[in-house]
Amino acid sequence: MLEEAFDLAPIGIVVTENRVIMECNQRFCETFGYARSEMLGQLFAFLYPTEEEFLNITNRGDERLRAGALYWDERVMRRKGGVLFWARVRGHSFTPDDPLAQAVWSFADLSANRPYQPLTRREREVYSLLTEGMTSKEIARCLELSHRTVEVHRARLLRKVGVNNTAALFSSLGDLSGDHVVED
């Protein structure tokens, strides 16, 4: 019955070792559009928009996972065929001293509530930091950019989403605030 509960859980679940997919359930396969046999033994990189994003997020939850805490964030992932979508990711490490050695993760597809907008990685970083309440100057320091460059990214975000202010941007894209957003 435990195996059936895992396989039929209403959320995508995956067990990893060093970011390699060791086991996954039916919902996880459906979410990404792959057969289970296509996923097992694969490095997670093929499910990210780019190799750079896969590498960028590698150590994002390490501090929380080392403390034995649950880590979660919301990020853009890639389905078979290249379609990008927002997912809520939650994880727990079985090996806190080496958080990615063995872990279990859940993936919830947020497409129904947050359609993907084609944002660059930098625009997503700026957006995440805006939701933390940071000013353009604070974001600039954090990302090692000029505040004018941050303002350019912010303006592009508003234009892409078709809104006139940051409050409308949050309403349109959703709120990523809280301690689950981990800075680079």
N, C-alpha and C positions, 0 to 999 in steps of 0.2 A: 504494500500500500504506500510506503514511503517513496518508492521509485515513481509510482503513478502520480503522487502528489507533486513531486518535483517536476515531472514532465508536463503536467496539466496545470501548473500554477498560472494564474492570470497575469503574470508579469514575467518578462524575460530574465532568466537566471543563467549565469555562466560561472564556472569554476576555472581558475587560471593558475598556472605555475610560470613565474617569470614572464607574464603577459602573453603566454601561449594558452589557447583555449583547450582545456582538458575535457570538459564536459559542459553541455548546455541543454536547455530544455526546448520544448516545442515552440513556445512563445518567442523566445530569443531568436530562433531560426526564422519564424514568420516575420518578426520585426525587421530583420535585416534582409530577408528574401533568399536566404541560402538553405540548402539541405544540410542537415547535421553533419553528414559525411564530408561536405565541403569546408566545414568550419573546424572540426576537431584537428588538433595538432598545428593549427595556424597561429602565427604571431598576430596579435590584435591589430596591427598596422593597417590591414586592408579594410578595416571598418571605419577608419578616420578619413576626413576630407583630403588630407595630405600627409606625407611622411613627416614633414616638419611639425604638424599639429600633434601627431602621435608622439614624437620626441619631446615636444614642448610640455606635454601634460604628464610625462613619465613620473616625476616625483611630487606632483601636486598634493597629494593627500598624505604624504609620508609621516608628517608630524602627528597628525590625528591617528593614523593607523598604528604607529609605534606606541601610542598611548592606549591602544586597545579600543579606541572609539570608532564609531561609524563615520565614514567619510561620504559626503555627497556633493554633487555639483550638477549643473546643467550645461550640456555641451552639444556641439553639432557633430553628428555621426553620418556615415555614408552607407546606403543600402546597395545591394547588388544592382548594377546598372548605373551607379553613380548618383542617384538621387540623395540629396542632403536633407537632414531633418534634425530637429532638436530632440534631445533625450535627457531624461533625468537619470543620473547614474548614482548608485549607492554601492558602497563596498565595505567589506570587513576582511581583515587579514587574519589568517590562521597562524601566521609567523610574524608577530609584531617586531622582532629584532631585524627582520628583513621583509618589510611589508609586501613587496610584490612577489616574493617567493611562492606563496600559496595564499590565494584569496578567493572570495566569492563576491560576485557583483550582480546587481539587478539593473535592468534597463527598462525604462518606461518611455514609450513613444509619446511625445508631446505635440505631435502634428495637429491634432484636432483643436488644441487650444493656442498653439503658437506656430503658425506656419513659418517655414524657413524663409528668411530674407537673405539674399546673396550678399553677405557682409564679409569683408576681409578679416583676417585674424586680428589685425590691429584695431579695426572697428569693434569687433567683439570684445577685445581687451578694454578699450575705452568705455564701451557700454557697461561692462561688468563693474568697472571702477566707479562710473557715474552712479550706478545703483547702490554703491557703498556710501554715497554721499560726498565723494571727493570733488573738489573743484578742479578746473582745468590745470591750474598750476600744480596742485598736488598730484594729479594724474601724470603730468609732464615729468615731475621728479621721479615718480614711481617707475615710469616706462623709459626714463632717460631721453626725453624728447623736449622740444621747446613747447611752451604753452600755446603758441600760435599753431603748431602742428596738431596739437590735441584739438584745438578749436576747428581746424579743417576737418578732422575725422568726425567730430561731433556734428558739424554742419552736413557732412555727407550722410551720416546716419539719419538725421532729420529728413533730408531730401529723399533718401531711398525708401523710407517708411511712409513718407508723405504727410508729415506732421510739422507743426510750427514751434513746438517747445518740448523740453525734456519730460514734463509730466505726461504729455500725449505719447511720447516715445515709449515710456515705461508701460503705459496702458496698452499700446499696440504690440510691443514685443514681449511683455511680461516682466515680472519683477524677479531679478536674480539676487536680491539683497540677502544679507545674513552671513553667518560665519561659514557657510558651505562654499562660498566663492573664495578660492585661495589664490593669492597673488603669486606671480612668477617669482 
